[in-house]
Amino acid sequence: MPTLVDKTGARPRHPEKQGREDTPLLRKPAWIRVKAPTSEGYLETLKLVRDANLVTVCQEAGCPNIGECWSKKHATLMIMGDTCTRACSFCNVRTGMPLALDADEPRRVGETVAAMGLGHVVITSVDRDDLADGGAEQFAEVLREIRLAAPRATIEILTPDFLRKGDAANIVIDAKPDVFNHNLETVPRLYLSIRPGSRYYHSLRLLERVKERDPSQFTKSGLMVGLGETKEEVTQVMDDMRSAGIDFLTIGQYLQPTRKHAAVDRFVTPEEFATYETIGRSKGFLMVASSPLTRSSYHADEDFAKLRTARGAQLARR
């Protein structure tokens, strides 16, 4: 299990969590366990990322799918540093005061996408509440550089909420990503304990604004389950998402990074995940990915192709 200390051991990874009491750990069921990554493809991806001095959410958040995804040279690049200004109780990304933005980062991201030969790339970031625009212009510049270096690649972004940043989100929307993703993460009742720096209805409104400003963009959002939510609360969030025009819903199991993070309430069974997928599809989502190991960018390239096909079929029926 990851520790609360960073890789150098020089400072706490999550200083705000140091004084918290340890939370209990539940033993993982067989369906949630994965093997340590060792494949040649994984090592090649690791070298590409390190050589370009880039950060990935795969590593920082301790994603269980890193071995599978990196073996296929699929990595979710995390821009604007490795330190987040929020302190969500579920997340393993380092927290604190970030460094200044790296002006050369967009170019390096574009070149790495080209070097990896990606047909579809996912770009995410830490929250940057310290910046006047929340990092919106950096997102836009990264999109521009990717299109210069890899013009045939489609781009999916997983953004912060740009809370209290005025119209900054419009900068990102107007950069025209192919998929605009922002995760609601959990049900409204749990926001104060799980996502205290965010606001449920603001996040929902952000995704609705994307559709209003550019209906051609696919919108996507994700939920973690196993935090104490009820089935009724999850289905209500589905309804809220559909009211905001969200196209693609992902649902995955919450996994506890350390004993200082929020505890897993329970491990949701694969059968329950299958039920959520059926319910989501019945509510009109173009795509639903629901399984214990589903994460926002898991199989993102394959799912994007399915999204386009589903939209084409939907338009043909009208």
N, C-alpha and C positions, 0 to 999 in steps of 0.2 A: 504494500500500500504506500502511495506517495507520502512524503513527510511535509511538515509545515515549514521546512527550511529550504532555501533555494539551492541551486546546483553547486554553488561555491561554498555553502555553509556559512556565508558571511552575514546574512541577514534573514529575518523571518520571511517566509513566502507570503504568509497571511497574518500580518501583525495584529489586525483587528480581532483575530480569532484566538490569540494566545491565551487569554484569560478564561476562555469558555471551558465548561466541564466537558469531559469526553462523552461522546454519544455512543450507544451500543452498536455493535456490528452484527448484521445477520449473515449467516453462511450463505454463499451464493449457490443457487440450484444448478444442476447440470447444464441447463439450457442457456446459462448466462456466462459460462466459462469459455475463455479463448486461449489459444496457445501463444507463447511469446514469439515475436516476429524474428525470422532468421533468413528469409528467402533472399536470393540474389537481387530481385527487383526491389525489395525493401531497402537493401543496402545501397543500391544505385540512387534511389530517391533521396535517401538520407544524405548522400554525398552531394547531390545537386542542391539541396536546400542549404546545407552547411557552406558550400562553396560560394553561394550567392548571399550568405549572411542574412537569411530570411528566417522568419518565425512561422511555425505552423500551429494551428489550434489542435491538430492531431496530437502533438507532443505536449503542449501546455495544458490541455484539458484532460490528458490521460485517456484518450479515446480507445475503447476496446477493439475497434476495427482497424487500427493502424497497420497491423500486419497484412491484412487482406487488401486494404486500399493501396498502401504503398507498394505492394508487390506488383500492382497494375499501374504504378506511377500516377496515382490519384492522391493528391495532397491538398488540403485546404489551407491556403496561405493566410496568415494573420498579419495585417498591416498596423502601422502606428505603434510598434513596440510590443513588449511582452508584459506590460504592467497596466492594470486596469484601475480606474478611479472609483469603481463600484466595489461593493463587498457582498455579493450575493452568497447566500449560505450553501448553495449547491455547487459552486464553481471552483475549479482548482487553478484557474489562471491567477498569476501573481497579482497582488493588490498593493497600491501605494501611489506615489506621485511619479508619473511617467517622465521620461526624458523628452527633449524637444523633438519635433518631427524631423525625419531624415528626408531631405529634399531629393536624394538620389534613389530612394526606395521605389518609387513608381517605375523607373527605368529598369531596375534589377528584377522587379516582379515580372515585367513584360518579357525580359530576356529569358527568365527562368521558365515561364509558360511556353515560350517558343522552344527552348532547349528540351523540355519534357515532351514536346509534341502533343500537347493537350488539345483535344477537340472541344472540351468543356472544362472550365476552370471555376473554382469556388474561392471567393475572397471574403474574409471576415475581418474583424478588428476587435481590439479591446474598446471599452468605453473611454472616451476622452472628454470628460466633463470640464477639464482644464482649458479646452480650446473654445474660442468664441463660436465656431461653427460645428463643434463636436467632431471634427475631422471630415466633414462632408467634402471639402475641396480635395483632400488627399484621396478619398475614394474616387472622385471624378477623375483625378489625374492618373490614378492607377488604371482605371478603365481605358483612358486614352492611350496609355503606353502599351497595354495589352493589345489593343486594336492595331497599333503601329507594328508591334513585333510579331503578332500572331493573328492576322486579320480574319482568319477562318474560324477562330475559336469562339464559342459562345460563352457568355460570362454570367455567373450567378453570384450575387452578393448577399451576405448575411450581416446586416447592419445593427449598430446600436439604435436606441430609440430617439436620439436627438432631443431629449427632454429639455425644455426651457432654452432651446436654441432657435426660436423663431421659425423662419422659413428655410432653415439650412437644409432640411431634408430634400427640398426641391432641387438643390444642386445635384444631389445624387440621382434623383428620379430623372432629371433632365440629361444625365450622362447616358441614359438608356441601357441599363443592364438588361439581359434577356430574362433573368429571374431576380425579383426583389424579395428577399427573405428577411423576416424579422420574427424571432420566436417569442410567443407569449409565455412559454415555459410551463406555467401552471395555472390553476384556477384562481379566480379573484380572491376567494377567502384566504388563500395561503400567501398572497403577495407580501404582506408585512413581514412574514418570517422567512420566506424563501427568496424574494426579490425586492427587498425593502427600498432600494433606490429608484425603482421604476413604478409606473402607474399603468394598471391593466388597460384602462380605456384610452389612455394616450397611445399605447402600443397598438391597440386595435385601430385607432383612428389613423395612425401612420400608414398602415397597410391599405386602409380605405382610400387615403389620399393618393397613393400610388395609382390605383385604378381610376380615380377621378382625373388625374393629370395625364396619365398615359395608359389607356385601356389595353394597349397591345402587350404591355409587360405582364408576365406571369407573376403572381404573388404567392408566397409560400410562408407557412408558419408551423412551429412545432410545439409539442407538449411533452413533458416528462410525466410519467405516472409512477406510483409507488411512494408518494410523499404524504399520503393521507387523504387524497381527494376521493370523492365518490363517483360512481358511474354517472349519476344524474348531473353532477357538476361538469364532468367531461363532455357530455352530450350538449349541455348548455353552451359551453365554449365553442363547440362545433357550430351551433346555431349562430352565435355571435360572429364567428369567422365567415360563415356564408353570407351573413348580412353585410359584411364588409367586402364581399366579393373575392375572398381568398380562394385560389385555385387548388392549392396543393397542401395537404395536411400530413405532418409526420408525427408519430407517437412512439416513444421509446421508454425503456426502463431507466429510472434514476439510479445511478450508482454512486455511492458515497466515497468521495476522494480520501478523507481522513476522519479520524474520530472527532475532530473539531468542526466538521461540517454537519449539515442537517442529516439526521438519521434516515435510513430507508425504513419506511413504515411496513412495506411488504413487497415481495417479488410477484409481479403480475404474471399470470401464466400465459403461455403462447396461445391458448384457446381464448382467453380474454382479449388479447391483442387482435386476434382474428375477428372477434365480435366487434371491436371498435372499428376495424377496417370496413366491415359490412355496413355498420351504422353510418360511418362517414360517407361512403359511396352513395348510400340511400339519400343523404342530405344534399348531394349535388356537387361534391368536390370532383374536379377532373382527375385528381390522383390522391390516393391515400397510401402511405407506407406506415405500417403498424406492426412492430415486432419488438421483442426484448432488446435487440441490439441496434435498432433503427436510430440513426442520428441525422442531423440536418443535412449533411452532405454525403451520407452513405448512398452509394450507387447513383450519385447525382447526375452523371453523364447519361446513364441508361434511362433514368427517370425523366430527364429533360426530353429525350426522344419520345417517350411515352406521352408526356404532356402535350407536345406538338401534335401527335397523332390524335389524342383525345379531343383537343380543341378543334382539329379539322373535322372529326366525326360529329362533334356538337354543332358546328356551323353548317354542316351538310344536312342536318336534320331540320334546320330552321326554314 
